[in-house]
Amino acid sequence: MTKAEKKLLTIFNDLDKDDCNSLLSYAEFLLEKAKKEGRFIEVSLEPVDIPRPSEERVVAAIKRLSATFPMLKKDSMLNETAALMTEHLIQGRAAVEVIDELEILFQNRYKEFCEQSTDKTMDNE
């Protein structure tokens, strides 16, 4: 969660019910305005089916996985992807092994994303 998201959540939690509803209404208004002005791009919540090529470089795999899972915040995975890339480039670890681990990393993050989305939906009900 970014600093801005944490701050917004803190503010939201400190407000009473009426003010929370006002804040949500304003956020929805801003979202609709951004959509009308073309400043909002809807991201699929489902993975995009992009098959893994038989031969692939690590950088290409990261790009493919990022496109496969557009809903994931890539900055939160930067340390892990960079560490795997370093293992490949500096330590000579096989690209296939690194790509296998990258796929697991992205799949696990997607599962976490789905669980968090489910938790948020249950909280709003």
N, CA and C atoms as an extended XYZ file, in Angstrom:
375
Properties=species:S:1:pos:R:3:atomname:S:1:resname:S:1:resid:I:1 pbc="F F F"
N         0.846       -1.174        0.000 N   MET     1
C         0.000        0.000        0.000 CA  MET     1
C         0.894        1.242        0.000 C   MET     1
N         0.569        2.199       -0.855 N   THR     2
C         1.362        3.419       -0.943 CA  THR     2
C         1.072        4.333        0.249 C   THR     2
N         1.912        5.346        0.416 N   LYS     3
C         1.705        6.317        1.500 CA  LYS     3
C         0.370        7.026        1.336 C   LYS     3
N         0.051        7.385        0.109 N   ALA     4
C        -1.218        8.075       -0.157 CA  ALA     4
C        -2.413        7.180        0.185 C   ALA     4
N        -2.318        5.902       -0.168 N   GLU     5
C        -3.403        4.970        0.150 CA  GLU     5
C        -3.554        4.807        1.663 C   GLU     5
N        -2.436        4.710        2.369 N   LYS     6
C        -2.482        4.589        3.826 CA  LYS     6
C        -3.095        5.831        4.459 C   LYS     6
N        -2.694        7.001        3.955 N   LYS     7
C        -3.224        8.259        4.496 CA  LYS     7
C        -4.728        8.354        4.257 C   LYS     7
N        -5.160        8.009        3.040 N   LEU     8
C        -6.581        8.052        2.721 CA  LEU     8
C        -7.369        7.082        3.597 C   LEU     8
N        -6.837        5.907        3.813 N   LEU     9
C        -7.500        4.920        4.659 CA  LEU     9
C        -7.582        5.405        6.105 C   LEU     9
N        -6.516        6.019        6.596 N   THR    10
C        -6.512        6.561        7.953 CA  THR    10
C        -7.585        7.639        8.088 C   THR    10
N        -7.628        8.538        7.112 N   ILE    11
C        -8.643        9.601        7.135 CA  ILE    11
C       -10.033        8.985        7.101 C   ILE    11
N       -10.239        8.041        6.203 N   PHE    12
C       -11.540        7.392        6.062 CA  PHE    12
C       -11.978        6.754        7.379 C   PHE    12
N       -11.056        6.067        8.045 N   ASN    13
C       -11.379        5.387        9.301 CA  ASN    13
C       -11.660        6.364       10.436 C   ASN    13
N       -11.150        7.589       10.339 N   ASP    14
C       -11.375        8.593       11.382 CA  ASP    14
C       -12.683        9.354       11.213 C   ASP    14
N       -13.332        9.193       10.071 N   LEU    15
C       -14.572        9.927        9.800 CA  LEU    15
C       -15.788        9.177       10.334 C   LEU    15
N       -16.852        9.946       10.577 N   ASP    16
C       -18.105        9.297       10.964 CA  ASP    16
C       -18.789        8.758        9.702 C   ASP    16
N       -19.882        8.034        9.886 N   LYS    17
C       -20.545        7.342        8.782 CA  LYS    17
C       -20.965        8.302        7.663 C   LYS    17
N       -21.552        9.435        8.029 N   ASP    18
C       -22.005       10.394        7.011 CA  ASP    18
C       -20.842       10.946        6.197 C   ASP    18
N       -19.744       11.286        6.884 N   ASP    19
C       -18.584       11.817        6.176 CA  ASP    19
C       -17.914       10.739        5.318 C   ASP    19
N       -17.929        9.503        5.781 N   CYS    20
C       -17.404        8.395        4.962 CA  CYS    20
C       -18.194        8.281        3.667 C   CYS    20
N       -19.510        8.365        3.772 N   ASN    21
C       -20.357        8.296        2.578 CA  ASN    21
C       -20.082        9.473        1.644 C   ASN    21
N       -19.860       10.659        2.213 N   SER    22
C       -19.533       11.835        1.395 CA  SER    22
C       -18.206       11.638        0.675 C   SER    22
N       -17.213       11.111        1.392 N   LEU    23
C       -15.907       10.868        0.779 CA  LEU    23
C       -16.016        9.852       -0.355 C   LEU    23
N       -16.768        8.795       -0.143 N   LEU    24
C       -16.974        7.788       -1.190 CA  LEU    24
C       -17.695        8.385       -2.400 C   LEU    24
N       -18.694        9.217       -2.143 N   SER    25
C       -19.420        9.860       -3.243 CA  SER    25
C       -18.496       10.756       -4.052 C   SER    25
N       -17.630       11.496       -3.357 N   TYR    26
C       -16.697       12.375       -4.051 CA  TYR    26
C       -15.688       11.555       -4.866 C   TYR    26
N       -15.203       10.454       -4.297 N   ALA    27
C       -14.268        9.598       -5.017 CA  ALA    27
C       -14.927        9.026       -6.273 C   ALA    27
N       -16.173        8.614       -6.159 N   GLU    28
C       -16.898        8.086       -7.316 CA  GLU    28
C       -17.095        9.166       -8.372 C   GLU    28
N       -17.377       10.405       -7.925 N   PHE    29
C       -17.507       11.531       -8.836 CA  PHE    29
C       -16.202       11.754       -9.604 C   PHE    29
N       -15.072       11.753       -8.886 N   LEU    30
C       -13.773       11.948       -9.525 CA  LEU    30
C       -13.472       10.836      -10.527 C   LEU    30
N       -13.818        9.618      -10.182 N   LEU    31
C       -13.593        8.489      -11.077 CA  LEU    31
C       -14.395        8.644      -12.361 C   LEU    31
N       -15.659        8.987      -12.235 N   GLU    32
C       -16.506        9.177      -13.421 CA  GLU    32
C       -15.973       10.311      -14.290 C   GLU    32
N       -15.530       11.388      -13.652 N   LYS    33
C       -14.961       12.520      -14.386 CA  LYS    33
C       -13.708       12.084      -15.147 C   LYS    33
N       -12.837       11.327      -14.492 N   ALA    34
C       -11.614       10.842      -15.144 CA  ALA    34
C       -11.950        9.941      -16.331 C   ALA    34
N       -12.976        9.106      -16.185 N   LYS    35
C       -13.389        8.230      -17.288 CA  LYS    35
C       -13.881        9.054      -18.475 C   LYS    35
N       -14.699       10.070      -18.196 N   LYS    36
C       -15.243       10.914      -19.267 CA  LYS    36
C       -14.142       11.674      -19.994 C   LYS    36
N       -13.109       12.064      -19.258 N   GLU    37
C       -12.009       12.834      -19.841 CA  GLU    37
C       -10.924       11.937      -20.437 C   GLU    37
N       -11.118       10.620      -20.371 N   GLY    38
C       -10.165        9.687      -20.950 CA  GLY    38
C        -8.884        9.542      -20.147 C   GLY    38
N        -8.935        9.889      -18.861 N   ARG    39
C        -7.749        9.779      -18.005 CA  ARG    39
C        -7.776        8.515      -17.159 C   ARG    39
N        -8.682        7.630      -17.448 N   PHE    40
C        -8.811        6.400      -16.671 CA  PHE    40
C        -8.838        5.227      -17.621 C   PHE    40
N        -7.975        4.274      -17.375 N   ILE    41
C        -7.937        3.072      -18.194 CA  ILE    41
C        -8.344        1.905      -17.313 C   ILE    41
N        -9.437        1.263      -17.671 N   GLU    42
C        -9.875        0.119      -16.880 CA  GLU    42
C        -8.934       -1.053      -17.118 C   GLU    42
N        -8.548       -1.681      -16.036 N   VAL    43
C        -7.635       -2.818      -16.097 CA  VAL    43
C        -8.431       -4.073      -15.801 C   VAL    43
N        -8.203       -5.077      -16.593 N   SER    44
C        -8.880       -6.347      -16.380 CA  SER    44
C        -8.505       -6.929      -15.020 C   SER    44
N        -9.474       -7.491      -14.343 N   LEU    45
C        -9.217       -8.152      -13.061 CA  LEU    45
C        -8.910       -9.631      -13.254 C   LEU    45
N        -9.017      -10.076      -14.478 N   GLU    46
C        -8.692      -11.464      -14.819 CA  GLU    46
C        -7.372      -11.489      -15.589 C   GLU    46
N        -6.551      -12.508      -15.366 N   PRO    47
C        -5.303      -12.612      -16.128 CA  PRO    47
C        -5.568      -12.743      -17.625 C   PRO    47
N        -4.671      -12.174      -18.409 N   VAL    48
C        -4.740      -12.271      -19.860 CA  VAL    48
C        -3.952      -13.516      -20.262 C   VAL    48
N        -4.535      -14.318      -21.131 N   ASP    49
C        -3.874      -15.560      -21.528 CA  ASP    49
C        -2.798      -15.273      -22.580 C   ASP    49
N        -1.551      -15.200      -22.116 N   ILE    50
C        -0.413      -15.008      -23.016 CA  ILE    50
C         0.491      -16.228      -22.835 C   ILE    50
N         0.507      -17.114      -23.812 N   PRO    51
C         1.289      -18.342      -23.669 CA  PRO    51
C         2.788      -18.063      -23.532 C   PRO    51
N         3.437      -18.910      -22.777 N   ARG    52
C         4.891      -18.811      -22.594 CA  ARG    52
C         5.578      -19.417      -23.819 C   ARG    52
N         6.448      -18.647      -24.463 N   PRO    53
C         7.181      -19.193      -25.617 CA  PRO    53
C         8.131      -20.306      -25.182 C   PRO    53
N         8.489      -21.156      -26.113 N   SER    54
C         9.393      -22.256      -25.778 CA  SER    54
C        10.766      -21.729      -25.385 C   SER    54
N        11.195      -20.651      -26.005 N   GLU    55
C        12.450      -20.007      -25.614 CA  GLU    55
C        12.139      -18.554      -25.300 C   GLU    55
N        12.593      -18.116      -24.140 N   GLU    56
C        12.259      -16.764      -23.700 CA  GLU    56
C        13.377      -16.220      -22.822 C   GLU    56
N        13.652      -14.961      -22.958 N   ARG    57
C        14.629      -14.302      -22.094 CA  ARG    57
C        13.915      -13.819      -20.842 C   ARG    57
N        14.675      -13.598      -19.793 N   VAL    58
C        14.101      -13.207      -18.507 CA  VAL    58
C        13.364      -11.874      -18.619 C   VAL    58
N        13.958      -10.903      -19.276 N   VAL    59
C        13.309       -9.593      -19.424 CA  VAL    59
C        11.993       -9.730      -20.182 C   VAL    59
N        11.987      -10.522      -21.228 N   ALA    60
C        10.760      -10.752      -21.998 CA  ALA    60
C         9.713      -11.451      -21.132 C   ALA    60
N        10.152      -12.349      -20.275 N   ALA    61
C         9.214      -13.042      -19.379 CA  ALA    61
C         8.582      -12.067      -18.399 C   ALA    61
N         9.379      -11.147      -17.883 N   ILE    62
C         8.829      -10.137      -16.958 CA  ILE    62
C         7.792       -9.282      -17.682 C   ILE    62
N         8.089       -8.888      -18.904 N   LYS    63
C         7.127       -8.104      -19.694 CA  LYS    63
C         5.856       -8.909      -19.965 C   LYS    63
N         6.030      -10.186      -20.314 N   ARG    64
C         4.867      -11.050      -20.590 CA  ARG    64
C         4.010      -11.221      -19.348 C   ARG    64
N         4.667      -11.472      -18.213 N   LEU    65
C         3.926      -11.667      -16.967 CA  LEU    65
C         3.247      -10.380      -16.506 C   LEU    65
N         3.892       -9.246      -16.734 N   SER    66
C         3.269       -7.962      -16.405 CA  SER    66
C         2.021       -7.739      -17.251 C   SER    66
N         2.079       -8.124      -18.519 N   ALA    67
C         0.909       -8.006      -19.392 CA  ALA    67
C        -0.149       -9.047      -19.039 C   ALA    67
N         0.276      -10.209      -18.596 N   THR    68
C        -0.654      -11.270      -18.201 CA  THR    68
C        -1.443      -10.872      -16.956 C   THR    68
N        -0.765      -10.176      -16.036 N   PHE    69
C        -1.388       -9.777      -14.775 CA  PHE    69
C        -1.391       -8.246      -14.647 C   PHE    69
N        -2.185       -7.554      -15.491 N   PRO    70
C        -2.153       -6.086      -15.488 CA  PRO    70
C        -2.699       -5.464      -14.204 C   PRO    70
N        -3.436       -6.234      -13.427 N   MET    71
C        -4.042       -5.712      -12.211 CA  MET    71
C        -3.055       -5.615      -11.049 C   MET    71
N        -1.900       -6.234      -11.171 N   LEU    72
C        -0.919       -6.241      -10.081 CA  LEU    72
C        -0.060       -4.989      -10.112 C   LEU    72
N         0.256       -4.494       -8.937 N   LYS    73
C         1.144       -3.333       -8.835 CA  LYS    73
C         2.579       -3.842       -8.911 C   LYS    73
N         3.213       -3.549      -10.014 N   LYS    74
C         4.548       -4.089      -10.268 CA  LYS    74
C         5.599       -3.531       -9.314 C   LYS    74
N         5.407       -2.285       -8.843 N   ASP    75
C         6.406       -1.700       -7.944 CA  ASP    75
C         6.524       -2.486       -6.646 C   ASP    75
N         5.454       -3.156       -6.242 N   SER    76
C         5.505       -3.947       -5.012 CA  SER    76
C         6.286       -5.248       -5.193 C   SER    76
N         6.550       -5.611       -6.460 N   MET    77
C         7.282       -6.841       -6.746 CA  MET    77
C         8.683       -6.556       -7.261 C   MET    77
N         9.069       -5.288       -7.281 N   LEU    78
C        10.339       -4.890       -7.876 CA  LEU    78
C        11.539       -5.571       -7.226 C   LEU    78
N        11.574       -5.621       -5.906 N   ASN    79
C        12.714       -6.242       -5.223 CA  ASN    79
C        12.869       -7.711       -5.594 C   ASN    79
N        11.753       -8.416       -5.612 N   GLU    80
C        11.810       -9.853       -5.917 CA  GLU    80
C        12.186      -10.118       -7.374 C   GLU    80
N        11.615       -9.341       -8.291 N   THR    81
C        11.961       -9.547       -9.705 CA  THR    81
C        13.413       -9.148       -9.969 C   THR    81
N        13.858       -8.075       -9.323 N   ALA    82
C        15.254       -7.642       -9.495 CA  ALA    82
C        16.224       -8.686       -8.934 C   ALA    82
N        15.865       -9.283       -7.802 N   ALA    83
C        16.729      -10.316       -7.211 CA  ALA    83
C        16.842      -11.520       -8.138 C   ALA    83
N        15.723      -11.915       -8.734 N   LEU    84
C        15.758      -13.044       -9.663 CA  LEU    84
C        16.553      -12.701      -10.928 C   LEU    84
N        16.374      -11.476      -11.406 N   MET    85
C        17.131      -11.039      -12.577 CA  MET    85
C        18.630      -11.032      -12.270 C   MET    85
N        19.004      -10.605      -11.079 N   THR    86
C        20.403      -10.583      -10.653 CA  THR    86
C        20.966      -11.997      -10.587 C   THR    86
N        20.186      -12.926      -10.061 N   GLU    87
C        20.630      -14.317      -10.009 CA  GLU    87
C        20.947      -14.833      -11.412 C   GLU    87
N        20.147      -14.407      -12.364 N   HIS    88
C        20.363      -14.850      -13.745 CA  HIS    88
C        21.593      -14.171      -14.353 C   HIS    88
N        21.644      -12.856      -14.248 N   LEU    89
C        22.710      -12.106      -14.921 CA  LEU    89
C        24.072      -12.236      -14.235 C   LEU    89
N        24.084      -12.116      -12.924 N   ILE    90
C        25.355      -12.076      -12.191 CA  ILE    90
C        25.815      -13.478      -11.784 C   ILE    90
N        24.875      -14.277      -11.296 N   GLN    91
C        25.245      -15.584      -10.779 CA  GLN    91
C        25.137      -16.696      -11.828 C   GLN    91
N        24.600      -16.356      -12.984 N   GLY    92
C        24.540      -17.333      -14.062 CA  GLY    92
C        23.442      -18.375      -13.933 C   GLY    92
N        22.448      -18.100      -13.131 N   ARG    93
C        21.337      -19.050      -12.982 CA  ARG    93
C        20.584      -19.151      -14.301 C   ARG    93
N        20.164      -20.342      -14.651 N   ALA    94
C        19.489      -20.591      -15.928 CA  ALA    94
C        18.208      -19.775      -16.060 C   ALA    94
N        18.018      -19.229      -17.259 N   ALA    95
C        16.840      -18.401      -17.523 CA  ALA    95
C        15.547      -19.175      -17.260 C   ALA    95
N        15.508      -20.433      -17.659 N   VAL    96
C        14.299      -21.247      -17.484 CA  VAL    96
C        13.921      -21.335      -16.003 C   VAL    96
N        14.895      -21.541      -15.132 N   GLU    97
C        14.633      -21.622      -13.689 CA  GLU    97
C        14.118      -20.292      -13.146 C   GLU    97
N        14.747      -19.217      -13.563 N   VAL    98
C        14.347      -17.889      -13.102 CA  VAL    98
C        12.935      -17.577      -13.586 C   VAL    98
N        12.649      -17.887      -14.830 N   ILE    99
C        11.307      -17.629      -15.375 CA  ILE    99
C        10.260      -18.472      -14.645 C   ILE    99
N        10.587      -19.716      -14.314 N   ASP   100
C         9.667      -20.552      -13.538 CA  ASP   100
C         9.335      -19.868      -12.204 C   ASP   100
N        10.368      -19.334      -11.537 N   GLU   101
C        10.141      -18.654      -10.257 CA  GLU   101
C         9.357      -17.360      -10.433 C   GLU   101
N         9.630      -16.647      -11.529 N   LEU   102
C         8.867      -15.426      -11.807 CA  LEU   102
C         7.387      -15.756      -11.997 C   LEU   102
N         7.111      -16.835      -12.705 N   GLU   103
C         5.718      -17.229      -12.910 CA  GLU   103
C         5.043      -17.542      -11.576 C   GLU   103
N         5.750      -18.232      -10.699 N   ILE   104
C         5.208      -18.542       -9.378 CA  ILE   104
C         4.967      -17.259       -8.592 C   ILE   104
N         5.925      -16.342       -8.648 N   LEU   105
C         5.794      -15.058       -7.953 CA  LEU   105
C         4.542      -14.317       -8.419 C   LEU   105
N         4.374      -14.182       -9.723 N   PHE   106
C         3.215      -13.465      -10.257 CA  PHE   106
C         1.909      -14.190       -9.908 C   PHE   106
N         1.900      -15.513      -10.002 N   GLN   107
C         0.692      -16.269       -9.676 CA  GLN   107
C         0.333      -16.117       -8.199 C   GLN   107
N         1.336      -16.151       -7.327 N   ASN   108
C         1.078      -15.976       -5.894 CA  ASN   108
C         0.547      -14.579       -5.597 C   ASN   108
N         1.134      -13.582       -6.236 N   ARG   109
C         0.650      -12.211       -6.037 CA  ARG   109
C        -0.778      -12.059       -6.552 C   ARG   109
N        -1.106      -12.748       -7.634 N   TYR   110
C        -2.472      -12.697       -8.144 CA  TYR   110
C        -3.442      -13.340       -7.148 C   TYR   110
N        -3.041      -14.454       -6.555 N   LYS   111
C        -3.883      -15.096       -5.533 CA  LYS   111
C        -4.103      -14.149       -4.356 C   LYS   111
N        -3.046      -13.470       -3.917 N   GLU   112
C        -3.164      -12.494       -2.831 CA  GLU   112
C        -4.102      -11.356       -3.229 C   GLU   112
N        -3.972      -10.887       -4.472 N   PHE   113
C        -4.836       -9.836       -4.996 CA  PHE   113
C        -6.300      -10.269       -4.931 C   PHE   113
N        -6.570      -11.505       -5.363 N   CYS   114
C        -7.948      -12.030       -5.338 CA  CYS   114
C        -8.471      -12.140       -3.913 C   CYS   114
N        -7.623      -12.604       -2.994 N   GLU   115
C        -8.036      -12.717       -1.593 CA  GLU   115
C        -8.335      -11.351       -1.003 C   GLU   115
N        -7.499      -10.357       -1.307 N   GLN   116
C        -7.727       -9.002       -0.805 CA  GLN   116
C        -9.001       -8.418       -1.402 C   GLN   116
N        -9.232       -8.672       -2.685 N   SER   117
C       -10.453       -8.186       -3.334 CA  SER   117
C       -11.682       -8.813       -2.703 C   SER   117
N       -11.606      -10.098       -2.379 N   THR   118
C       -12.710      -10.792       -1.726 CA  THR   118
C       -12.941      -10.221       -0.331 C   THR   118
N       -11.856       -9.973        0.394 N   ASP   119
C       -11.971       -9.399        1.732 CA  ASP   119
C       -12.616       -8.022        1.682 C   ASP   119
N       -12.224       -7.191        0.697 N   LYS   120
C       -12.796       -5.848        0.569 CA  LYS   120
C       -14.277       -5.920        0.247 C   LYS   120
N       -14.645       -6.878       -0.627 N   THR   121
C       -16.056       -7.043       -0.996 CA  THR   121
C       -16.854       -7.449        0.231 C   THR   121
N       -16.320       -8.346        1.035 N   MET   122
C       -17.038       -8.794        2.229 CA  MET   122
C       -17.161       -7.658        3.258 C   MET   122
N       -16.123       -6.815        3.359 N   ASP   123
C       -16.152       -5.688        4.285 CA  ASP   123
C       -17.213       -4.668        3.893 C   ASP   123
N       -17.444       -4.514        2.586 N   ASN   124
C       -18.400       -3.514        2.101 CA  ASN   124
C       -19.840       -3.999        2.212 C   ASN   124
N       -20.034       -5.269        2.450 N   GLU   125
C       -21.414       -5.794        2.518 CA  GLU   125
C       -22.010       -5.627        3.901 C   GLU   125
